[in-house]
């Protein structure tokens, strides 16, 4: 029996995006999929879209929530799959075979992740993720949740998404799962989904909030590494500054302008 994949879509007043997401999920060739939609009491017609596809949706609800991670936690609690995929409204799978490929080549690891296309308006930026995940990778980056299959038992170890972290809860899940609980992982070299860079965590103005949340996570989960993390970040900042200064001396920025 193949592993069941629970796809969880969180939506809030994004009817056009929801339609695109639902279509990509329901067209998958992989047969053992459970689909759940957690809607945040939308008033833009999103619920009509859900009802139109209700016969193919295993569970849905529309009610107020405490934020995106609270909604994702509701999906976790109602899902029954071996793996969970969080594909929020607006994001969509690149083709109808991609979940089948991930399961086929994922080797039953705890976390199976692929690559994504980041969408900035009309611009598309393909992004690849490393096959070997190091702690320093997570200091500045994370895995893409719309391209990651997460085995259910991980949440039994880490707990559900931490709703006290409005932006970094998924980052906390990945870094603690891999480096605290030693969960296994596998990178599959396929572009899995298209991810639109218009969410809260993508806005430059909240960078300080993200840094504060990350520091809280370091202090709570990896206190013994805090000095090393601070030193590494400082070193990377110095290296970056040297590169910027060199490019400036070479007239690179003047050339761009």
Number of C-alpha atoms within 10 A of each C-alpha: 4 10 14 17 26 27 23 29 26 25 25 24 17 18 21 14 18 27 17 15 20 25 14 17 22 17 13 17 15 18 14 15 21 20 22 23 28 27 25 21 16 17 13 12 12 23 24 13 14 22 12 11 14 14 9 14 17 14 16 19 15 17 11 14 16 11 15 21 22 20 23 23 19 19 25 22 9 14 21 14 19 16 24 24 22 22 27 26 26 21 24 24 25 16 15 16 14 20 22 16 16 23 20 12 14 19 14 16 17 22 23 23 28 27 23 26 21 17 16 12 9 5 8 14 12 11 12 14 18 15 13 9 17 12 12 11 14 14 16 9 11 17 20 20 21 24 28 26 27 23 23 19 13 20 15 9 14 16 11 19 22 17 17 13 19 19 23 22 19 18 22 21 19 21 25 19 20 18 15 13 12 11 18 14 22 22 22 23 16 16 19 25 24 23 25 19 15 12 9 11 15 12 10 9 10 12 13 10 15 17 12 12 19 19 17 14 19 18 12 10 16 16 14 11 11 14 9 11 18 13 11 14 14 12 12 13 12 12 12 12 12 12 12 14 13 12 13 13 11 11 11 13 11 10 8 6 5
